[in-house]
């Protein structure tokens, strides 16, 4: 931890603005992000970020991506699937995906700490499979910046939709015998549909002639024929590409029958599923342990292991290998019991232990977490902040501009 956190405060770069107009959110069907419990989700503040700081975040994401792929290949080569918590039934598909789909990750999000006012950038985790924050980053902060352009005099770094579209174009080119039809599915959560809508918009730019969204329960998965929707009685439409806002680890652990069917579809050449199955391994926080094993002196890495006794000072964060939304996190600051702990649904997964990160803060003790979206390259930057030790679903989204 930083002893003099005030040296890394961001108050001098905060620009106060008016809240984003609810009328604007309604115009773009984004009012959910400011309704009910989300009423205070979007901060009226913007952060001013320098070009040099932006370039440092982009470089960090590129270098972390390179090392993550190297660590993933090491896991496959050494058959260390159990350490990564990859279920045995999923191993053949993940291995196939590494060997054949390495350039087909559509979109992921790297979360960092630091990066401003001289505080070093450190890698926290990779949301490699079903990342969130896409509509906030791609749409909402741009609309907010446009509303406040006289005060801000700058633009966010946001090429997310274009980045996804370019990656979709590359994926289409790799599969010339597939129709340009894309089916998008979620488990039904409204937030997931908003993230899916960003991909749908990008797909229209990328040349997909048909893009349809459907609840997962309404999709027909045929192991020998592919992915279908029943349009009417006895009339079916096949889709050669599927984008799922459904985590691979959920499918692997909770829907093993579906996992087997998708294995047949993908390895049999009957359909392309995005993100590809290898992103389950990148999503596993165990990947950070393997990265640290490969490059313990890599400047962006925090020490990460499978054993809390590797931290004799008892200062670390305990995270489940598969966990989301800041759930089941334990924050240890020198004692055997956590100083702060969150509840959740992921406590049955084995943990990793990660060195405490240093965060930029403000005078109200908010911690700022920067994130870079990855679409084969860095495509967008976003920030969240929170006055707790763990950034979770109660965090605020903070817009930024590049100056």
Phi, psi and omega per residue, in radians:
X1 nan 2.776 -3.139
X2 -1.551 2.239 -3.127
X3 -1.278 -0.596 -3.117
X4 -2.066 1.266 -3.094
X5 -1.062 -0.446 -3.110
X6 -1.079 -0.368 3.098
X7 -1.188 -0.273 -3.071
X8 -2.114 0.472 3.116
X9 -1.304 2.642 -3.073
X10 -1.844 0.156 -3.020
X11 -1.026 -0.592 -3.097
X12 -1.286 -0.120 3.127
X13 -1.989 0.058 3.103
X14 -1.415 2.285 3.086
X15 -1.954 2.071 3.133
X16 -1.387 2.297 3.110
X17 -2.354 3.123 3.021
X18 -1.442 2.672 3.109
X19 -1.099 2.653 3.111
X20 -1.126 2.377 -3.112
X21 -1.079 2.247 3.082
X22 -1.101 -0.534 3.102
X23 -1.073 -0.699 3.110
X24 -1.139 -0.760 3.113
X25 -1.060 -0.724 3.118
X26 -1.098 -0.677 -3.114
X27 -1.017 -0.600 -3.110
X28 -1.843 0.309 3.110
X29 0.996 0.670 -3.122
X30 -2.037 0.279 -3.059
X31 -1.130 -0.354 3.093
X32 -0.967 -0.561 -3.083
X33 -1.279 -0.126 3.124
X34 -2.262 0.315 -3.095
X35 -1.900 2.620 3.038
X36 0.977 -2.189 -3.116
X37 -1.144 -0.287 -3.133
X38 -1.581 0.112 -3.013
X39 -0.978 -0.580 -3.114
X40 -1.866 0.323 -3.056
X41 -1.184 -0.755 -3.129
X42 -1.575 2.061 3.100
X43 -1.269 2.519 3.004
X44 -1.328 -0.111 3.132
X45 -1.465 2.616 2.954
X46 -2.131 2.591 3.041
X47 -1.751 2.364 3.007
X48 -1.585 2.123 -3.103
X49 -2.072 2.356 -3.112
X50 -1.392 2.806 3.070
X51 -1.035 -0.711 -3.140
X52 -1.104 -0.714 3.114
X53 -1.141 -0.741 3.084
X54 -1.030 -0.830 -3.124
X55 -1.092 -0.569 3.094
X56 -1.173 -0.712 3.076
X57 -1.099 -0.752 -3.132
X58 -1.116 -0.737 3.107
X59 -1.105 -0.734 3.124
X60 -1.040 -0.782 -3.140
X61 -1.086 -0.741 -3.136
X62 -1.104 -0.764 -3.115
X63 -1.236 -0.657 3.098
X64 -1.155 -0.716 3.097
X65 -1.027 -0.783 3.135
X66 -1.039 -0.812 -3.105
X67 -1.224 -0.630 3.125
X68 -1.093 -0.729 3.100
X69 -1.123 -0.714 3.103
X70 -1.078 -0.754 3.129
X71 -1.151 -0.666 3.124
X72 -1.097 -0.754 3.116
X73 -1.125 -0.614 3.098
X74 -1.105 -0.755 3.111
X75 -1.014 -0.787 -3.129
X76 -1.156 -0.788 -3.095
X77 -1.123 -0.616 -3.076
X78 -1.730 0.096 3.114
X79 0.931 0.839 -3.115
X80 -1.748 0.698 -3.061
X81 -1.127 -0.688 -3.104
X82 -1.085 -0.722 3.106
X83 -1.064 -0.566 -3.141
X84 -1.497 -0.021 -3.130
X85 1.107 0.586 3.028
X86 -1.550 2.071 -3.117
X87 -1.043 2.582 -3.072
X88 -0.993 -0.669 -3.098
X89 -1.161 -0.378 -3.104
X90 -1.583 -0.220 -3.017
X91 -1.054 -0.813 -3.136
X92 -1.021 -0.697 -3.132
X93 -1.219 -0.734 3.127
X94 -1.115 -0.735 3.101
X95 -1.081 -0.773 3.087
X96 -1.037 -0.738 -3.104
X97 -1.119 -0.729 3.106
X98 -1.080 -0.697 -3.074
X99 -1.351 -0.442 -2.978
X100 -2.182 -0.257 -3.010
X101 -2.231 0.408 -2.986
X102 -1.076 -0.466 -3.121
X103 -1.718 0.327 -3.052
X104 -1.986 0.250 3.006
X105 -1.190 2.181 -3.050
X106 -1.423 -0.913 -3.090
X107 -2.744 2.417 3.042
X108 -2.533 3.033 -3.101
X109 -2.404 2.168 3.058
X110 -1.611 2.244 3.063
X111 -1.791 2.357 -3.097
X112 -2.228 2.976 2.860
X113 -2.119 2.828 3.084
X114 1.270 -2.713 3.073
X115 1.734 -0.136 -3.129
X116 -2.250 2.620 3.064
X117 0.946 0.687 3.039
X118 1.482 -0.058 3.132
X119 -1.405 2.234 -3.056
X120 -1.141 2.587 3.079
X121 -1.340 2.256 3.077
X122 -2.237 2.443 -3.108
X123 -1.437 2.157 3.140
X124 -1.656 -0.888 3.129
X125 -3.029 2.906 -3.091
X126 -2.054 2.064 3.002
X127 -1.538 1.434 -2.893
X128 -1.517 -0.409 -2.960
X129 -1.802 -1.145 -3.071
X130 -2.175 1.272 -3.062
X131 -1.316 2.607 3.076
X132 -1.804 -2.929 3.121
X133 1.264 0.179 -3.107
X134 -1.230 -0.846 3.137
X135 -1.163 -0.626 3.109
X136 -1.057 -0.749 -3.075
X137 -1.346 -0.813 -3.017
X138 -1.368 -0.530 -2.987
X139 -2.092 -0.967 -2.933
X140 -1.171 -0.839 -3.077
X141 -1.163 -0.516 3.075
X142 -1.177 -0.716 3.104
X143 -1.148 -0.682 3.118
X144 -1.149 -0.755 3.134
X145 -1.106 -0.662 3.112
X146 -1.144 -0.681 3.107
X147 -1.091 -0.626 -3.039
X148 -1.911 0.489 -2.997
X149 -1.096 -0.497 3.131
X150 -1.180 -0.621 3.114
X151 -1.391 -0.642 -2.955
X152 -1.451 -0.753 3.128
X153 0.922 0.813 3.111
X154 -3.081 2.983 -3.106
X155 -2.178 2.612 3.006
X156 -1.152 2.708 2.981
X157 -1.459 1.766 -3.023
X158 -2.601 1.784 2.987
X159 -2.208 0.592 -2.971
X160 -1.144 -0.855 -3.112
X161 -1.131 -0.726 3.087
X162 -1.106 -0.668 3.127
X163 -1.125 -0.756 3.096
X164 -1.122 -0.724 3.138
X165 -1.076 -0.768 3.113
X166 -1.080 -0.715 3.126
X167 -1.171 -0.677 3.077
X168 -1.103 -0.670 3.091
X169 -1.072 -0.750 3.125
X170 -1.121 -0.691 3.136
X171 -1.169 -0.702 3.078
X172 -1.051 -0.757 -3.127
X173 -1.105 -0.539 3.140
X174 -1.272 -0.317 -3.084
X175 -2.184 1.184 -3.059
X176 -1.133 -0.337 -3.127
X177 -1.583 0.003 3.114
X178 -1.657 2.560 3.045
X179 -1.287 2.635 -3.140
X180 -1.500 1.120 3.123
X181 -2.102 2.279 -3.071
X182 -2.200 2.222 3.040
X183 -1.886 2.305 -3.128
X184 -2.024 2.355 -3.088
X185 -2.458 2.677 3.061
X186 -2.438 3.121 3.033
X187 -1.555 0.099 3.009
X188 1.863 -0.090 3.138
X189 -1.254 2.412 -3.056
X190 -1.077 -0.712 3.122
X191 -1.033 -0.688 3.132
X192 -1.113 -0.666 3.137
X193 -1.159 -0.618 3.094
X194 -1.136 -0.686 3.067
X195 -1.161 -0.703 3.113
X196 -1.097 -0.612 -3.132
X197 -1.099 -0.552 3.086
X198 -1.118 -0.751 3.103
X199 -1.134 -0.678 3.121
X200 -1.084 -0.726 3.114
X201 -1.116 -0.738 3.113
X202 -1.118 -0.671 -3.126
X203 -1.099 -0.630 3.114
X204 -1.135 -0.587 3.084
X205 -1.289 -0.485 -3.027
X206 -1.457 -0.105 3.087
X207 1.803 0.173 3.037
X208 -1.263 2.166 -3.088
X209 -1.385 -0.484 3.098
X210 -2.313 2.171 3.079
X211 -2.251 2.120 -3.116
X212 -2.273 2.513 3.057
X213 -1.912 2.432 -3.102
X214 -2.672 2.529 3.010
X215 -1.081 2.536 -3.065
X216 -1.057 -0.596 -3.101
X217 -1.167 -0.280 -3.123
X218 -1.674 0.019 -3.107
X219 -1.630 2.454 3.071
X220 -1.748 2.050 3.102
X221 -1.827 1.938 3.125
X222 -1.833 2.105 -3.070
X223 -1.088 -0.428 -3.062
X224 -1.876 -0.153 -3.054
X225 -2.208 -0.526 3.105
X226 2.236 -2.592 -2.957
X227 -2.033 2.223 -3.005
X228 -2.344 2.734 2.905
X229 -2.173 2.394 3.056
X230 -1.466 1.922 -3.099
X231 -1.333 -0.717 3.072
X232 -2.742 3.126 -3.094
X233 -0.995 2.147 3.112
X234 1.138 0.285 3.067
X235 -2.168 2.128 -3.040
X236 -2.172 2.576 3.092
X237 -2.094 2.186 3.127
X238 -1.602 2.486 3.089
X239 -2.133 2.257 -3.101
X240 -1.491 -0.291 3.138
X241 -2.216 2.417 3.105
X242 -2.228 2.223 2.939
X243 -1.920 2.130 -3.048
X244 -2.008 2.233 2.956
X245 -1.662 0.953 -3.130
X246 -2.358 2.052 -3.034
X247 -1.097 2.463 3.085
X248 -1.051 -0.656 -3.112
X249 -1.179 -0.530 3.059
X250 -1.125 -0.790 3.119
X251 -1.083 -0.783 -3.063
X252 -1.161 -0.691 -3.065
X253 -1.588 -0.611 -3.012
X254 -1.824 -0.398 -3.090
X255 -2.280 1.103 -3.071
X256 -1.072 -0.531 3.115
X257 -1.142 -0.770 3.101
X258 -1.108 -0.673 3.096
X259 -0.995 -0.780 3.130
X260 -1.095 -0.688 3.129
X261 -1.162 -0.789 3.125
X262 -1.103 -0.633 3.061
X263 -0.993 -0.836 3.130
X264 -1.117 -0.728 -3.131
X265 -1.091 -0.830 -3.044
X266 -1.269 -0.920 -3.087
X267 -1.266 -0.354 3.071
X268 -1.512 -0.038 3.106
X269 1.349 0.352 -3.080
X270 -1.612 -0.068 -3.139
X271 3.133 2.787 3.125
X272 -2.012 2.180 -3.119
X273 -1.924 2.275 -3.116
X274 -2.125 2.436 -0.151
X275 -1.153 2.694 -3.111
X276 -1.144 2.873 -2.989
X277 -1.112 -0.475 -3.120
X278 -1.139 -0.310 3.116
X279 -1.172 -0.287 3.012
X280 -1.096 -0.630 3.115
X281 -1.269 -0.684 3.075
X282 -1.198 -0.530 3.115
X283 -1.223 -0.552 3.120
X284 -1.089 2.222 3.136
X285 -1.187 -0.180 3.018
X286 -1.075 -0.423 3.138
X287 -1.040 -0.509 3.140
X288 -1.239 -0.543 3.053
X289 -1.164 -0.754 -3.122
X290 -1.188 -0.643 3.075
X291 -1.094 -0.751 3.135
X292 -1.158 -0.612 3.091
X293 -1.092 -0.704 3.136
X294 -1.273 -0.657 -2.999
X295 -2.507 1.251 -3.066
X296 -1.122 -0.349 -3.131
X297 -1.747 0.128 -3.137
X298 -1.120 2.223 -2.899
X299 -1.141 -0.356 -3.108
X300 -1.579 -0.155 -3.018
X301 -1.594 2.509 2.883
X302 -1.679 2.487 3.079
X303 -0.960 2.218 -3.117
X304 -2.420 2.240 -3.101
X305 -2.473 3.141 3.073
X306 -1.717 0.104 -3.008
X307 -2.395 2.110 -3.129
X308 -1.137 -0.357 3.139
X309 -1.279 -0.122 3.017
X310 -1.310 -0.049 3.129
X311 -2.116 1.406 -3.080
X312 -1.086 -0.386 3.087
X313 -1.411 -0.067 3.109
X314 1.029 0.620 3.083
X315 -2.047 1.785 -3.101
X316 -2.860 2.954 3.012
X317 -1.970 2.335 3.078
X318 -1.760 2.190 -3.106
X319 -2.265 2.427 3.013
X320 -1.214 2.518 -3.077
X321 -1.047 -0.636 2.991
X322 -2.044 1.845 3.140
X323 -2.663 2.651 -3.094
X324 -2.450 2.823 3.022
X325 1.048 0.456 3.104
X326 1.238 0.335 -3.096
X327 -1.488 2.597 3.070
X328 1.015 0.673 3.089
X329 -1.721 2.368 3.045
X330 -2.048 2.273 -3.115
X331 -1.931 2.014 -3.093
X332 -1.942 2.179 -3.050
X333 -2.142 0.729 3.050
X334 2.039 -0.113 -3.141
X335 -2.060 2.904 -3.124
X336 -1.313 -0.369 3.085
X337 -1.835 2.584 -3.071
X338 -1.191 2.458 3.031
X339 -1.295 -0.398 -3.119
X340 -2.715 2.430 -3.098
X341 -2.588 2.455 3.116
X342 -1.928 2.628 3.079
X343 -1.559 3.048 3.100
X344 2.838 -2.941 -3.020
X345 -1.858 0.191 -3.009
X346 -2.027 0.246 -3.049
X347 -1.206 -0.220 3.135
X348 -1.430 -0.253 3.125
X349 -1.382 2.556 3.063
X350 -1.131 2.697 -3.061
X351 -1.746 2.845 2.780
X352 -1.955 2.773 3.130
X353 -2.100 2.188 -3.020
X354 -2.199 2.368 3.081
X355 -0.885 2.488 3.123
X356 -1.103 2.393 -3.137
X357 -1.669 2.724 3.078
X358 -1.775 2.215 -3.084
X359 -1.960 2.527 2.871
X360 -1.173 2.480 -3.123
X361 -2.291 3.019 2.989
X362 -2.095 -3.119 -3.046
X363 -1.154 -0.303 3.086
X364 -1.630 0.192 3.079
X365 1.193 0.415 2.977
X366 -1.269 2.409 2.994
X367 -1.632 2.406 -3.109
X368 -1.885 2.201 3.140
X369 -2.027 1.930 3.074
X370 -1.459 2.627 3.113
X371 -2.426 2.493 3.053
X372 -2.006 2.280 3.033
X373 -1.505 2.411 -3.078
X374 -2.045 2.135 3.108
X375 -2.264 0.817 -2.966
X376 1.547 -0.213 3.051
X377 -2.855 2.906 3.094
X378 -1.181 2.304 -3.044
X379 -2.198 -0.337 -3.082
X380 -2.911 2.752 3.109
X381 -2.166 2.487 3.020
X382 -2.575 2.883 -3.128
X383 -2.353 2.524 2.891
X384 -2.194 2.760 3.091
X385 -2.493 2.689 -3.132
X386 -2.788 2.633 -3.130
X387 -1.667 0.246 3.022
X388 -1.805 3.022 -3.134
X389 -1.345 -0.308 -3.132
X390 -2.121 2.263 3.057
X391 -1.386 1.997 -3.097
X392 -2.354 -2.733 -3.052
X393 -1.185 -0.190 3.101
X394 -1.568 0.056 -3.116
X395 -1.226 2.724 2.995
X396 -1.613 2.563 2.980
X397 -1.595 2.249 -3.080
X398 -2.060 2.139 3.088
X399 -1.255 2.919 3.120
X400 -2.532 2.859 2.965
X401 -2.340 2.693 3.082
X402 -1.722 2.189 -3.106
X403 -2.138 nan nan
